[in-house]
């Protein structure tokens, strides 16, 4: 599902990634762990096509994304990639349902089609009764579950998550972690998760450990 080969990235004179090789298979949940400043988030942003590598290539679902022009890359990202960040980034003026629908509207889908999919996801995450609530009326855990549903709106090939439980308490974190595995088991979803949470990292099918811009080891 995801192949990264010899990925290098520098910011000014600071070399952040120093030749990363990584492979994620379909329907896997993979964690990327390491200390702050190790390059985890930079790697995730490059895998998710938000940043471009200085060197190397990335394939997502068989497509070499670094060869796409900006327009084609934006379309690919909208339809094939989902994102979940540490902050939920929900739009405060819109309801939970409307926030989930946003990627579908960007993709040009009808309101009826978008809302049908959004209600399906709300039902799956156990929040159908919260569809008309705005983010300020939801708990932190609920907001992040809505963010996960939004990431899944367009049936992405892979979801990239950057410290998704970083702002949650232990119970909300555990609930979110279970949700990732429920989604994989029910929808065949692939996840690549950057996390400091040792419990979540250990639950993954594969764990990658990164230090000083290189992957030191992988645990099965």
C-alpha positions as CSV (number, residue, x, y, z in Angstrom):
1,X,0.0,0.0,0.0
2,X,2.8,2.4,0.9
3,X,6.4,2.2,-0.3
4,X,9.1,4.7,0.6
5,X,12.6,4.4,-0.9
6,X,15.7,6.3,0.1
7,X,13.8,9.3,1.5
8,X,15.9,12.4,2.3
9,X,14.7,15.7,3.6
10,X,16.6,18.8,4.9
11,X,15.4,22.1,6.2
12,X,18.2,24.6,5.6
13,X,21.4,22.9,6.7
14,X,19.6,20.5,9.0
15,X,19.2,17.0,7.5
16,X,16.0,15.6,9.1
17,X,15.6,12.4,7.1
18,X,18.7,10.5,6.0
19,X,17.6,7.7,3.6
20,X,14.4,6.2,4.9
21,X,13.1,2.9,3.5
22,X,9.7,1.8,4.6
23,X,6.9,-0.5,3.4
24,X,3.3,-0.8,4.6
25,X,1.1,-3.6,3.4
26,X,-2.7,-3.3,2.7
27,X,-4.9,-3.5,5.8
28,X,-1.9,-3.1,8.2
29,X,-1.7,-0.8,11.1
30,X,1.8,0.5,11.4
31,X,3.3,2.7,14.1
32,X,6.3,5.0,13.8
33,X,7.8,5.8,17.2
34,X,10.8,7.8,18.3
35,X,11.9,10.9,20.4
36,X,10.8,14.4,19.6
37,X,12.9,15.8,16.7
38,X,13.7,12.3,15.3
39,X,11.9,13.1,12.1
40,X,8.6,11.2,12.6
41,X,6.2,14.0,11.7
42,X,8.3,15.0,8.7
43,X,8.3,11.5,7.4
44,X,4.5,11.3,7.9
45,X,4.0,14.6,6.0
46,X,6.1,13.3,3.1
47,X,4.3,10.0,3.0
48,X,1.0,11.9,3.0
49,X,2.2,14.1,0.1
50,X,2.0,17.3,2.2
51,X,5.8,17.8,2.0
52,X,8.0,16.7,-0.9
53,X,11.3,14.8,-0.3
54,X,14.6,16.2,-1.5
55,X,15.5,12.7,-2.7
56,X,13.8,9.3,-3.0
57,X,10.4,8.1,-4.2
58,X,7.0,7.2,-2.7
59,X,4.4,4.9,-4.0
60,X,0.9,4.8,-2.6
61,X,-1.4,2.1,-3.9
62,X,0.8,1.6,-6.9
63,X,1.0,5.3,-7.8
64,X,4.4,7.1,-7.7
65,X,3.0,10.3,-6.1
66,X,6.2,12.4,-6.4
67,X,5.7,12.3,-10.2
68,X,2.3,13.9,-10.1
69,X,1.8,17.6,-10.8
70,X,0.2,19.8,-8.1
71,X,-3.3,19.5,-9.5
72,X,-3.2,15.8,-9.9
73,X,-1.6,15.4,-6.5
74,X,-4.4,17.5,-4.8
75,X,-7.0,15.3,-6.4
76,X,-5.1,12.1,-5.4
77,X,-4.7,13.3,-1.9
78,X,-8.4,14.2,-1.5
79,X,-9.6,10.8,-2.9
80,X,-6.9,8.4,-1.7
81,X,-5.4,9.7,1.5
82,X,-7.0,10.5,4.9
83,X,-5.4,12.5,7.7
84,X,-5.8,12.6,11.4
85,X,-3.8,15.1,13.4
86,X,-3.1,15.7,17.1
87,X,-5.6,18.6,17.0
88,X,-8.9,17.7,15.4
89,X,-9.1,20.7,13.1
90,X,-12.9,20.6,13.0
91,X,-14.5,23.8,11.7
92,X,-16.3,25.3,14.7
93,X,-19.2,26.8,12.7
94,X,-20.2,23.4,11.2
95,X,-21.9,20.4,12.8
96,X,-20.3,17.0,13.2
97,X,-22.1,15.8,10.1
98,X,-21.1,18.8,8.0
99,X,-17.4,18.5,9.1
100,X,-17.4,14.8,8.1
101,X,-18.9,15.7,4.7
102,X,-16.3,18.3,3.8
103,X,-13.9,16.0,1.9
104,X,-16.8,14.7,-0.2
105,X,-17.9,18.2,-1.1
106,X,-14.3,19.0,-2.2
107,X,-14.4,15.8,-4.4
108,X,-17.6,17.1,-6.0
109,X,-20.0,14.6,-4.5
110,X,-23.7,15.5,-4.0
111,X,-25.0,16.4,-0.5
112,X,-27.2,13.3,-0.5
113,X,-24.3,11.0,-1.3
114,X,-22.0,12.7,1.2
115,X,-24.6,12.7,4.0
116,X,-25.4,9.0,3.5
117,X,-21.7,8.1,3.9
118,X,-21.3,10.5,6.9
119,X,-24.3,8.9,8.7
120,X,-22.8,5.4,8.0
121,X,-19.5,6.5,9.6
122,X,-21.3,8.2,12.5
123,X,-23.2,5.1,13.2
124,X,-20.1,3.0,13.1
125,X,-18.2,5.2,15.6
126,X,-21.3,5.3,17.9
127,X,-22.0,9.0,17.4
128,X,-25.1,9.2,15.2
129,X,-27.0,11.0,17.9
130,X,-24.3,13.7,17.9
131,X,-24.7,14.5,14.1
132,X,-26.1,18.0,14.7
133,X,-23.8,19.0,17.5
134,X,-21.0,21.5,16.8
135,X,-17.4,20.8,17.9
136,X,-17.7,23.0,21.1
137,X,-20.5,20.7,22.2
138,X,-18.4,17.6,22.0
139,X,-15.7,16.2,24.3
140,X,-12.1,15.9,23.1
141,X,-12.5,12.2,22.4
142,X,-15.7,12.8,20.5
143,X,-14.1,15.5,18.4
144,X,-11.2,13.3,17.5
145,X,-13.6,10.5,16.5
146,X,-15.3,12.9,14.2
147,X,-11.9,13.8,12.7
148,X,-11.3,10.1,12.1
149,X,-14.7,9.8,10.4
150,X,-13.9,12.8,8.2
151,X,-10.6,11.2,7.2
152,X,-12.5,8.1,6.0
153,X,-15.1,10.0,4.1
154,X,-13.8,9.3,0.6
155,X,-12.8,5.7,1.2
156,X,-9.1,6.5,1.2
157,X,-6.4,3.9,0.5
158,X,-4.5,4.8,3.6
159,X,-4.9,7.0,6.7
160,X,-2.0,8.9,8.1
161,X,-2.3,9.9,11.8
162,X,0.1,12.2,13.6
163,X,-0.1,11.8,17.4
164,X,-3.9,11.2,17.2
165,X,-4.3,10.6,20.9
166,X,-1.8,13.2,22.1
167,X,-4.4,15.5,23.6
168,X,-6.7,12.9,25.0
169,X,-7.0,11.4,28.5
170,X,-6.3,7.7,29.0
171,X,-9.8,6.5,28.5
172,X,-10.4,8.6,25.4
173,X,-7.0,7.4,24.1
174,X,-7.9,3.8,24.6
175,X,-11.3,4.2,22.9
176,X,-9.6,5.9,19.9
177,X,-7.0,3.1,19.7
178,X,-9.7,0.5,19.6
179,X,-11.5,2.4,16.9
180,X,-8.5,2.2,14.6
181,X,-8.5,-1.6,14.9
182,X,-12.3,-1.8,14.5
183,X,-12.0,0.2,11.3
184,X,-9.3,-2.0,10.0
185,X,-11.2,-5.2,10.9
186,X,-14.5,-4.0,9.4
187,X,-13.4,-1.8,6.4
188,X,-9.9,-3.2,5.6
189,X,-8.4,0.2,6.4
190,X,-4.6,0.8,6.3
191,X,-3.2,3.1,9.0
192,X,0.3,4.7,9.5
193,X,0.4,6.2,12.9
194,X,3.1,8.4,14.4
195,X,2.8,8.2,18.2
196,X,4.6,8.6,21.5
197,X,2.0,6.3,23.1
198,X,3.7,3.1,23.9
199,X,0.5,1.2,24.2
200,X,-0.7,2.2,20.8
201,X,2.7,1.6,19.2
202,X,2.8,-1.9,20.7
203,X,-0.7,-2.7,19.4
204,X,0.3,-2.1,15.8
205,X,1.0,-4.9,13.3
206,X,4.5,-3.5,12.8
207,X,6.5,-0.9,14.8
208,X,9.1,1.3,13.1
209,X,11.6,3.2,15.4
210,X,13.2,6.3,14.0
211,X,16.2,8.1,15.5
212,X,18.2,11.0,14.0
213,X,16.5,10.7,10.7
214,X,17.0,7.0,10.1
215,X,15.0,3.9,10.9
216,X,16.9,1.9,13.5
217,X,14.7,-1.2,13.6
218,X,11.3,-2.7,12.9
219,X,9.4,-5.0,15.3
220,X,6.7,-7.4,14.2
